[in-house]
Amino acid sequence: MADANEETRAHLALGRMLYGGMVAHLIGGAVRLGLPDALGEGEATAAELARALDARADTLERLLRALAAVDLVAEPGRGRYALTPAGRLLRTGHPGSMAAIARFYTDALLLDSWRGLPQSVRDGSVAFERAHGETFFEHLDGRPEEAEMFHGAMADGTRGTARVLPGAYDFAPFSTVVDVGGGDGTLVAAVLAAHPRLRGVLFDAPGGAGRAPAVLERAGVADRCSVVSGDFFRSVPAGDVLLLKSIIHDWDDERAGAILSRCREAVSDGGRVLLVEPMLPDGPGADGPLVPFLSDLNMMVNTGGRERTRADFEALCSRAGFTLASVRILAPPSGYALLEAAPA
């Protein structure tokens, strides 16, 4: 009987995992319809929402029931729906919005590569490049709509770190922070707002930095932060603190090492390089959270990059002329590792 119960539990657990992709598409579909924004802070019936969204009331009711089953909407009155706290994070105007992430992670741009996972495991090739004949970032360069979706998701994914990093690291000894590959400037803007004596540089490719001036202006730090476009494989602007969030994991060891070598050339004596990255546990996988392991495979099939353990980061930094001075895990809602590298 014990064996039968164990098999039943295993069957149910595996079933939940296999339905996980459908749950992701449920969320992405709701965001694309504009449902979370239509509900806002209030409540509505399926018929009322159908008129607002140009949808059928009966099929929308089915969608709402499924969203209720995963606790993204509640039913405060019979036939009336409202967003739960998790559902509110899917509104585009919410300060902690994950709407752009929901679009990006349920888009064919990423998901098509996952079908090539077995081949990538067999031979180490990048599924995205096999499918498209170019790298992920080359592909974005020629497709502004997909690039906009990517950069929006990266901005959403940075807000949690932007809330906690400025108070989690002592920036007082430094004068200039360079956000390398900093996208729209969400992170450097938060650091500068919390540390009025600091000056900043937002450094990214032209497509990535296009939103930055508006973000810096809204944060009230535009007068202390310049926006510089360039290629971090060639050179990086000089500074006391070089900040790289979710950059190193996009690349294999050779390319990641090249970026860090450019950072070593740019960082001042006594300066620091701060890496903000997911980090895999050094021990068995069961000892760590699931997301970094999934992200590792996502990097494998889409960019050829990888997630790394502390030992991996130590080796990578050492080859580029750094010593890994400290490692800590940032508080929620970030959860990323903050790795401090000092010139060796």
C-alpha positions as CSV (number, residue, x, y, z in Angstrom):
1,M,0.0,0.0,0.0
2,A,2.9,2.4,0.8
3,D,4.4,1.8,-2.7
4,A,1.0,2.5,-4.3
5,N,0.6,5.7,-2.4
6,E,4.1,6.8,-3.3
7,E,3.4,6.1,-7.0
8,T,0.1,8.1,-6.8
9,R,1.9,11.1,-5.2
10,A,4.6,10.9,-7.9
11,H,2.0,10.7,-10.6
12,L,0.2,13.8,-9.3
13,A,3.5,15.7,-8.9
14,L,4.6,14.9,-12.4
15,G,1.2,15.9,-13.8
16,R,1.5,19.3,-12.2
17,M,4.9,19.8,-13.7
18,L,3.7,18.8,-17.2
19,Y,0.8,21.2,-16.9
20,G,3.2,24.0,-15.9
21,G,3.7,25.2,-19.5
22,M,0.0,25.6,-19.9
23,V,-0.1,27.7,-16.7
24,A,2.6,30.0,-18.2
25,H,0.6,30.4,-21.4
26,L,-2.6,31.1,-19.4
27,I,-0.8,34.0,-17.7
28,G,0.8,35.2,-20.9
29,G,-2.5,35.0,-22.7
30,A,-4.3,37.0,-20.0
31,V,-1.6,39.7,-20.2
32,R,-1.8,39.9,-24.0
33,L,-5.6,40.3,-23.8
34,G,-5.2,43.2,-21.4
35,L,-7.2,41.4,-18.7
36,P,-5.2,42.5,-15.7
37,D,-5.3,46.1,-16.8
38,A,-9.0,45.9,-17.5
39,L,-9.7,44.6,-14.0
40,G,-7.4,47.1,-12.3
41,E,-8.2,47.7,-8.7
42,G,-11.8,46.9,-9.0
43,E,-14.0,44.0,-9.9
44,A,-16.1,43.1,-12.9
45,T,-18.2,40.3,-14.4
46,A,-17.1,38.3,-17.4
47,A,-19.7,40.2,-19.5
48,E,-18.4,43.6,-18.5
49,L,-14.8,42.5,-19.2
50,A,-15.8,41.0,-22.5
51,R,-17.1,44.4,-23.7
52,A,-14.0,46.2,-22.6
53,L,-11.7,43.6,-24.2
54,D,-13.7,42.9,-27.4
55,A,-14.0,39.2,-26.4
56,R,-16.7,36.7,-25.9
57,A,-18.2,36.5,-22.4
58,D,-18.4,32.7,-22.3
59,T,-14.8,32.0,-23.4
60,L,-13.6,34.8,-21.1
61,E,-15.4,33.2,-18.2
62,R,-13.5,30.0,-18.8
63,L,-10.2,32.0,-18.8
64,L,-11.2,33.7,-15.5
65,R,-12.0,30.4,-13.9
66,A,-8.6,29.0,-14.8
67,L,-6.9,32.2,-13.4
68,A,-8.9,31.8,-10.2
69,A,-7.6,28.2,-10.0
70,V,-4.0,29.5,-9.9
71,D,-4.9,32.3,-7.5
72,L,-4.4,35.2,-9.9
73,V,-8.0,36.3,-9.6
74,A,-10.6,35.9,-6.8
75,E,-14.4,35.9,-7.0
76,P,-15.5,38.3,-4.2
77,G,-19.1,38.0,-5.3
78,R,-20.8,35.3,-7.5
79,G,-19.8,35.9,-11.1
80,R,-17.7,39.0,-10.2
81,Y,-13.9,38.8,-10.4
82,A,-11.0,40.8,-9.0
83,L,-7.2,40.5,-9.1
84,T,-5.4,38.9,-6.2
85,P,-2.1,40.4,-4.9
86,A,-0.2,38.1,-7.4
87,G,-2.6,39.0,-10.2
88,R,-2.0,42.7,-9.6
89,L,1.7,42.2,-10.5
90,L,0.5,41.5,-14.1
91,R,-0.8,45.1,-14.5
92,T,1.4,47.2,-16.7
93,G,1.2,50.2,-14.3
94,H,2.1,48.3,-11.1
95,P,5.4,49.3,-9.6
96,G,6.4,45.6,-9.3
97,S,4.9,44.7,-12.7
98,M,5.8,41.4,-14.3
99,A,3.6,41.9,-17.3
100,A,6.5,42.3,-19.7
101,I,8.2,39.2,-18.3
102,A,5.0,37.2,-18.8
103,R,4.9,38.3,-22.5
104,F,8.6,37.5,-23.1
105,Y,8.7,34.1,-21.3
106,T,5.7,32.9,-23.2
107,D,6.7,34.2,-26.6
108,A,7.9,31.9,-29.5
109,L,11.2,33.9,-29.5
110,L,12.3,32.0,-26.4
111,L,10.1,28.9,-26.5
112,D,10.9,27.6,-29.9
113,S,14.5,27.1,-28.8
114,W,13.4,24.8,-26.0
115,R,12.3,22.2,-28.6
116,G,15.9,21.9,-29.5
117,L,17.0,21.1,-26.0
118,P,17.9,17.5,-26.6
119,Q,20.2,18.4,-29.5
120,S,21.9,21.1,-27.4
121,V,22.5,18.6,-24.7
122,R,23.9,16.1,-27.1
123,D,26.4,18.4,-28.9
124,G,26.5,21.7,-26.9
125,S,25.2,23.7,-29.9
126,V,22.8,26.7,-29.3
127,A,19.3,25.8,-30.4
128,F,18.4,29.4,-31.2
129,E,21.3,29.7,-33.6
130,R,20.4,26.4,-35.3
131,A,16.9,27.6,-35.8
132,H,17.6,31.2,-36.9
133,G,21.1,31.2,-38.3
134,E,22.2,34.0,-36.1
135,T,22.7,34.7,-32.4
136,F,19.9,35.8,-30.1
137,F,21.3,39.4,-29.9
138,E,21.9,39.6,-33.6
139,H,18.3,38.6,-34.1
140,L,17.1,41.3,-31.8
141,D,19.1,44.0,-33.7
142,G,17.0,43.6,-36.8
143,R,13.6,43.2,-35.1
144,P,12.6,46.3,-33.1
145,E,9.3,44.8,-31.8
146,E,11.0,41.8,-30.4
147,A,13.8,43.9,-29.0
148,E,11.3,46.1,-27.3
149,M,9.7,43.1,-25.7
150,F,13.1,41.8,-24.5
151,H,14.1,45.2,-23.0
152,G,10.8,45.6,-21.4
153,A,11.1,42.2,-19.7
154,M,14.7,43.0,-18.6
155,A,13.4,46.3,-17.0
156,D,10.6,44.4,-15.2
157,G,13.1,41.8,-14.0
158,T,15.5,44.5,-12.7
159,R,13.0,46.4,-10.5
160,G,13.2,43.9,-7.6
161,T,17.0,44.2,-7.5
162,A,16.7,48.0,-7.8
163,R,14.6,48.0,-4.6
164,V,17.3,46.2,-2.5
165,L,20.7,46.8,-4.0
166,P,21.2,50.5,-3.1
167,G,21.0,49.6,0.6
168,A,22.7,46.3,0.4
169,Y,26.2,47.5,-0.6
170,D,28.3,50.3,0.7
171,F,28.7,52.7,-2.2
172,A,30.0,55.6,0.0
173,P,33.8,55.1,-0.7
174,F,33.2,55.5,-4.5
175,S,32.5,58.4,-6.8
176,T,31.4,56.8,-10.1
177,V,29.3,53.8,-10.8
178,V,29.1,52.4,-14.4
179,D,26.1,50.2,-15.2
180,V,27.6,47.9,-17.9
181,G,24.8,46.5,-20.1
182,G,22.4,48.5,-18.0
183,G,19.5,48.6,-20.4
184,D,17.0,51.4,-19.6
185,G,18.9,52.5,-16.5
186,T,16.4,51.1,-13.9
187,L,19.2,49.8,-11.7
188,V,21.7,52.7,-11.9
189,A,18.9,55.2,-11.4
190,A,18.0,53.5,-8.1
191,V,21.6,53.5,-6.9
192,L,22.1,57.2,-7.8
193,A,18.8,58.2,-6.2
194,A,19.9,56.5,-2.9
195,H,23.4,57.9,-3.0
196,P,23.3,61.6,-4.0
197,R,27.2,62.0,-4.0
198,L,27.6,59.3,-6.7
199,R,27.8,60.0,-10.4
200,G,26.8,57.4,-13.0
201,V,27.3,56.1,-16.5
202,L,24.7,53.9,-18.2
203,F,26.6,51.8,-20.8
204,D,24.8,49.6,-23.3
205,A,24.4,49.0,-27.0
206,P,22.4,51.7,-28.8
207,G,19.2,49.5,-28.9
208,G,19.4,48.7,-25.2
209,A,20.1,52.3,-24.0
210,G,17.3,54.0,-25.9
211,R,14.9,54.1,-23.0
212,A,17.5,55.3,-20.5
213,P,17.2,59.1,-20.7
214,A,13.5,59.0,-19.8
215,V,14.1,56.6,-16.9
216,L,16.9,58.7,-15.5
217,E,14.9,61.9,-15.9
218,R,11.9,60.4,-14.0
219,A,14.2,59.3,-11.2
220,G,15.6,62.8,-10.9
221,V,19.2,61.7,-11.6
222,A,19.7,62.6,-15.3
223,D,22.1,65.4,-14.3
224,R,24.4,62.9,-12.6
225,C,24.3,60.1,-15.2
226,S,25.6,60.0,-18.7
227,V,24.4,57.5,-21.3
228,V,27.2,56.0,-23.4
229,S,26.7,53.4,-26.2
230,G,29.3,50.9,-27.1
231,D,30.3,47.2,-27.2
232,F,31.5,45.7,-23.9
233,F,33.6,43.2,-25.7
234,R,35.8,46.1,-27.0
235,S,35.9,48.5,-24.1
236,V,34.0,49.7,-21.0
237,P,33.9,53.2,-19.5
238,A,36.2,53.8,-16.6
239,G,34.7,54.0,-13.1
240,D,35.2,53.1,-9.4
241,V,32.3,50.6,-9.4
242,L,31.4,48.6,-12.4
243,L,27.9,47.0,-12.1
244,L,26.8,44.1,-14.3
245,K,23.4,42.6,-13.7
246,S,22.3,39.5,-15.6
247,I,25.1,40.1,-18.2
248,I,27.7,37.3,-17.5
249,H,25.1,34.5,-17.6
250,D,24.3,35.4,-21.3
251,W,27.7,34.1,-22.4
252,D,30.0,31.1,-22.3
253,D,33.2,31.2,-20.3
254,E,35.3,32.6,-23.1
255,R,33.0,35.5,-23.9
256,A,32.2,36.2,-20.2
257,G,35.9,36.3,-19.5
258,A,36.4,38.8,-22.3
259,I,33.8,41.1,-20.7
260,L,35.4,40.8,-17.3
261,S,38.8,41.5,-18.9
262,R,37.5,44.8,-20.4
263,C,36.1,45.6,-16.9
264,R,39.5,44.9,-15.4
265,E,41.0,47.5,-17.8
266,A,38.3,50.0,-16.9
267,V,38.0,49.7,-13.1
268,S,40.0,52.2,-11.0
269,D,42.7,51.2,-8.4
270,G,40.8,50.2,-5.3
271,G,37.6,49.9,-7.3
272,R,35.2,47.0,-7.5
273,V,33.2,45.0,-10.0
274,L,29.7,44.0,-8.8
275,L,28.1,41.0,-10.5
276,V,24.4,40.5,-9.9
277,E,23.5,37.1,-11.1
278,P,21.5,33.9,-10.3
279,M,23.8,31.5,-8.6
280,L,23.7,27.7,-8.6
281,P,24.5,25.8,-5.4
282,D,27.8,24.1,-5.3
283,G,26.2,20.9,-4.0
284,P,23.4,18.7,-5.3
285,G,20.7,20.4,-7.2
286,A,17.9,19.5,-4.8
287,D,19.6,21.8,-2.3
288,G,18.8,24.9,-4.4
289,P,15.7,26.7,-5.8
290,L,14.4,25.6,-9.2
291,V,14.6,28.9,-11.1
292,P,18.4,29.1,-11.5
293,F,18.5,25.6,-13.0
294,L,15.7,26.4,-15.5
295,S,17.5,29.7,-16.3
296,D,20.7,27.7,-16.9
297,L,18.9,25.6,-19.6
298,N,17.3,28.7,-21.0
299,M,20.7,30.2,-21.5
300,M,21.9,27.0,-23.0
301,V,19.3,26.9,-25.7
302,N,18.9,30.6,-26.4
303,T,22.2,32.4,-25.9
304,G,24.8,29.8,-25.3
305,G,25.4,31.1,-21.8
306,R,25.0,29.5,-18.5
307,E,24.3,30.0,-14.8
308,R,27.3,29.4,-12.5
309,T,28.2,28.2,-9.0
310,R,30.4,30.3,-6.6
311,A,33.4,28.2,-7.6
312,D,32.6,28.9,-11.3
313,F,32.5,32.7,-10.6
314,E,35.8,32.5,-8.6
315,A,37.6,30.8,-11.5
316,L,36.1,33.2,-14.1
317,C,37.1,36.3,-12.0
318,S,40.6,34.9,-11.4
319,R,41.3,34.4,-15.1
320,A,40.3,38.1,-15.7
321,G,42.5,39.5,-12.9
322,F,40.1,39.7,-10.0
323,T,39.7,38.2,-6.6
324,L,36.2,37.3,-5.5
325,A,36.0,39.4,-2.3
326,S,32.5,38.6,-1.1
327,V,29.3,36.9,-2.1
328,R,25.9,37.5,-0.6
329,I,22.3,36.8,-1.6
330,L,20.2,39.9,-2.0
331,A,16.9,40.1,-0.1
332,P,13.6,39.4,-1.8
333,P,12.1,40.4,-4.2
334,S,15.6,40.1,-5.9
335,G,17.0,36.8,-4.7
336,Y,20.1,37.2,-6.9
337,A,23.6,36.8,-5.7
338,L,25.7,39.9,-5.3
339,L,29.4,39.0,-6.1
340,E,32.0,41.6,-5.3
341,A,35.2,41.3,-7.3
342,A,38.4,43.3,-6.5
343,P,41.4,43.8,-8.8
344,A,44.0,41.2,-7.9
